[in-house]
Amino acid sequence: MRLLKPDICVIGAGSAGLSVAAGAAQLGAETVLIEAGKMGGDCLNYGCVPSKALLAAAKAATGHRHAAGFGVEYAPPRIDLARVQAHIEDVIAAIAPHDSVERFEGLGVKVLKSWARFVDERTIEAGDARIRARRFVLATGSSAFVPPIPGLDQVPYLTNETVFARVAEIRDLIVLGGGPIGVELAQGFARLGAKVQLVEMARLLPRDDAEGVALVRQSLIRDGVALHEGSTASEVQRSGDRIRIAVRDTKGETQWLDGAHLLVAVGRRPRVDEMGLDKAGIAATPKGVQVDAGLRTSNRRVYAIGDCTGGPAFTHVAGHQAGLVIRSALFRLPARFDARALPWVTYSDPELAQVGLTEEAARRERSDVIVTRQPAAENDRARAERHDDGFMKVVSDRRGRVLGVTIAGTGAGELLAPWCLAMARNLRLSALAGPMLPYPTLSELGKRAAGQFYAAKLFSPAVRRLVRVLRWFG
Ligand SMILES: Cc1cc2nc3c(=O)[nH]c(=O)nc-3n(C[C@H](O)[C@H](O)[C@H](O)COP(=O)(O)OP(=O)(O)OC[C@H]3O[C@@H](n4cnc5c(N)ncnc54)[C@H](O)[C@@H]3O)c2cc1C
């Protein structure tokens, strides 16, 4: 068995691991990257990329509905699901070279395609190699959590790892789970012509702003998705080549739903098993590898980042944490993961974007919350484009510091960027109300929401008195 002694050894070549490996190698650190499955991990192969490619096709499939509002009529589309699937595969293939073994070897990373496990506190075994690195980074990600529902293990259910390879077959789908993954895929398949039923034990998108969720809910219903919120799946059965699932609502009444395919999307389970974490003294629970604020595990040589920590499961979180680990491991600078300004977007139509606290969460935490709200219906660009059913809501403290922002509607994810900056830099609303913005743009919604905070102060009796006095002095 060969022995490697790099500066840094990264386990997992998903969003988290690739970012650390690329950064470390480009900074001159000797880097080993170990991946047992596909380069690119979930995001490229089974997550963000295929789901957004599916949603793009789904949006194209409903373009005729929106066009009718402009007086432009074209026939309902003919959807070729095999070509939709080919489009998704094509998008993955176009991005794959960026995450490939060849590119990483070109950057100077030694890539090992093998399963990695710790054999002691400072040694990993992967294939025919033993790696004794100065620092290790665990970036082993997560997989779909499969709940212990009686009968589920007896039916051929789909997860995010299998569904994108079966797009061409899906015409009658039950989606279990109404989080971002369930919502996006339910809408995507419904718009592509499938009959879709969605079961969620709480309410849709439970972490999001209720008013924004209401818009997404309306849109799903318009797309023909049969929603079963507040409904718990209690049993699954196979019936010929179909699947039956019993769902109990809040009144305790049970009904059986029936579909050809079942997608399980009820949450994520960090990948922490069979890696010899106990041999390395790395504390982990089924919820994930335990880390401190600097992303170090209970073994000081080992960091853990991305989905495997059980924290917010997003590619941008993985990328951000990768930057912090490089700072800490290579430059020995202090690094601290702060989720205060965490953004996330559900890429439904309309999109639902959030950074920081929702109004509900802010009101739970503190008493000095001020909310300003701008409906898209008052934005000229949104009106012209007939996308006027969204809104922007800015939650701040009394001094105008941004605590959180919700945006619902077309382009919500793109409109979030200045608010992420505002929160990351602790800016006041005056910084967003001040700049001149081009007219007519959706961005003006943000400027007006920020301006609204000051309007009450600006048009107060005291200011009006001051203006009168100044006029008197000429
Ligand atoms: C359907 C879906 C849609 C999503 N959409 C979005 C989105 O729009 N935006 C967003 O920000 N996030 C999205 N996400 C979440 C995002 O995909 C994840 O947060 C991200 O991929 C996590 O990256 P990671 O590097 O932590 O883990 P992963 O991408 O899971 O990578 C971990 C890698 O480690 C490898 N591995 C595990 N154990 C070992 C071992 N012992 N030895 C060797 N290799 C190992 C695995 O094979 C895997 O390739 C989505 C997820 C899903 C499922």
The ligand as an SDF file (V2000), in Angstrom:
LIG
                    3D

 53 58  0  0  0  0  0  0  0  0999 V2000
  -33.0430   17.8490   -6.0120 C   0  0  0  0  0  0  0  0  0  0  0  0
  -32.1030   18.8130   -5.3280 C   0  0  0  0  0  0  0  0  0  0  0  0
  -32.0440   20.1210   -5.7340 C   0  0  0  0  0  0  0  0  0  0  0  0
  -31.1780   21.0190   -5.1180 C   0  0  0  0  0  0  0  0  0  0  0  0
  -31.1580   22.3000   -5.5430 N   0  0  0  0  0  0  0  0  0  0  0  0
  -30.3300   23.1840   -4.9470 C   0  0  0  0  0  0  0  0  0  0  0  0
  -30.2750   24.5350   -5.3900 C   0  0  0  0  0  0  0  0  0  0  0  0
  -30.9950   24.9310   -6.3080 O   0  0  0  0  0  0  0  0  0  0  0  0
  -29.4150   25.3770   -4.7740 N   0  0  0  0  0  0  0  0  0  0  0  0
  -28.6200   24.9720   -3.7320 C   0  0  0  0  0  0  0  0  0  0  0  0
  -27.8620   25.7800   -3.2000 O   0  0  0  0  0  0  0  0  0  0  0  0
  -28.6320   23.6860   -3.3070 N   0  0  0  0  0  0  0  0  0  0  0  0
  -29.4730   22.7950   -3.8750 C   0  0  0  0  0  0  0  0  0  0  0  0
  -29.4740   21.4970   -3.4560 N   0  0  0  0  0  0  0  0  0  0  0  0
  -28.5680   21.0980   -2.3510 C   0  0  0  0  0  0  0  0  0  0  0  0
  -27.1450   20.8360   -2.8630 C   0  0  0  0  0  0  0  0  0  0  0  0
  -27.1870   19.9050   -3.9140 O   0  0  0  0  0  0  0  0  0  0  0  0
  -26.2860   20.3030   -1.7120 C   0  0  0  0  0  0  0  0  0  0  0  0
  -26.3530   21.1830   -0.6160 O   0  0  0  0  0  0  0  0  0  0  0  0
  -24.8210   20.1700   -2.1340 C   0  0  0  0  0  0  0  0  0  0  0  0
  -24.7130   19.3040   -3.2200 O   0  0  0  0  0  0  0  0  0  0  0  0
  -23.9910   19.6510   -0.9570 C   0  0  0  0  0  0  0  0  0  0  0  0
  -22.6680   19.5000   -1.3700 O   0  0  0  0  0  0  0  0  0  0  0  0
  -21.6560   18.5860   -0.5420 P   0  0  0  0  0  0  0  0  0  0  0  0
  -20.3280   18.7450   -1.1980 O   0  0  0  0  0  0  0  0  0  0  0  0
  -21.7870   18.8460    0.9020 O   0  0  0  0  0  0  0  0  0  0  0  0
  -22.1980   17.0920   -0.7590 O   0  0  0  0  0  0  0  0  0  0  0  0
  -22.3900   16.1800   -2.0640 P   0  0  0  0  0  0  0  0  0  0  0  0
  -22.6720   16.9860   -3.2630 O   0  0  0  0  0  0  0  0  0  0  0  0
  -23.3780   15.1370   -1.6690 O   0  0  0  0  0  0  0  0  0  0  0  0
  -20.9640   15.5140   -2.2910 O   0  0  0  0  0  0  0  0  0  0  0  0
  -20.4410   14.5520   -1.4170 C   0  0  0  0  0  0  0  0  0  0  0  0
  -19.5960   13.5680   -2.2000 C   0  0  0  0  0  0  0  0  0  0  0  0
  -18.8670   12.7650   -1.2890 O   0  0  0  0  0  0  0  0  0  0  0  0
  -18.7550   11.4490   -1.8020 C   0  0  0  0  0  0  0  0  0  0  0  0
  -18.4950   10.5670   -0.6700 N   0  0  0  0  0  0  0  0  0  0  0  0
  -19.2750   10.3720    0.4220 C   0  0  0  0  0  0  0  0  0  0  0  0
  -18.6610    9.5700    1.2950 N   0  0  0  0  0  0  0  0  0  0  0  0
  -17.4600    9.2140    0.7560 C   0  0  0  0  0  0  0  0  0  0  0  0
  -16.3780    8.4130    1.1870 C   0  0  0  0  0  0  0  0  0  0  0  0
  -16.3630    7.8290    2.3770 N   0  0  0  0  0  0  0  0  0  0  0  0
  -15.3310    8.2690    0.3620 N   0  0  0  0  0  0  0  0  0  0  0  0
  -15.3030    8.8890   -0.8460 C   0  0  0  0  0  0  0  0  0  0  0  0
  -16.2940    9.6790   -1.2940 N   0  0  0  0  0  0  0  0  0  0  0  0
  -17.3690    9.8540   -0.5000 C   0  0  0  0  0  0  0  0  0  0  0  0
  -20.1180   11.2240   -2.4630 C   0  0  0  0  0  0  0  0  0  0  0  0
  -20.0310   10.2320   -3.4550 O   0  0  0  0  0  0  0  0  0  0  0  0
  -20.4290   12.6110   -3.0430 C   0  0  0  0  0  0  0  0  0  0  0  0
  -20.0420   12.7160   -4.3820 O   0  0  0  0  0  0  0  0  0  0  0  0
  -30.3220   20.5740   -4.0670 C   0  0  0  0  0  0  0  0  0  0  0  0
  -30.3470   19.2360   -3.6660 C   0  0  0  0  0  0  0  0  0  0  0  0
  -31.2230   18.3680   -4.2760 C   0  0  0  0  0  0  0  0  0  0  0  0
  -31.2210   16.9260   -3.8330 C   0  0  0  0  0  0  0  0  0  0  0  0
  1  2  1  0
  2  3  1  0
  2 52  2  0
  3  4  2  0
  4  5  1  0
  4 50  1  0
  5  6  2  0
  6  7  1  0
  6 13  1  0
  7  8  2  0
  7  9  1  0
  9 10  1  0
 10 11  2  0
 10 12  1  0
 12 13  2  0
 13 14  1  0
 14 15  1  0
 14 50  1  0
 15 16  1  0
 16 17  1  0
 16 18  1  0
 18 19  1  0
 18 20  1  0
 20 21  1  0
 20 22  1  0
 22 23  1  0
 23 24  1  0
 24 25  2  0
 24 26  1  0
 24 27  1  0
 27 28  1  0
 28 29  2  0
 28 30  1  0
 28 31  1  0
 31 32  1  0
 32 33  1  0
 33 34  1  0
 33 48  1  0
 34 35  1  0
 35 36  1  0
 35 46  1  0
 36 37  1  0
 36 45  1  0
 37 38  2  0
 38 39  1  0
 39 40  1  0
 39 45  2  0
 40 41  1  0
 40 42  2  0
 42 43  1  0
 43 44  2  0
 44 45  1  0
 46 47  1  0
 46 48  1  0
 48 49  1  0
 50 51  2  0
 51 52  1  0
 52 53  1  0
M  END
$$$$
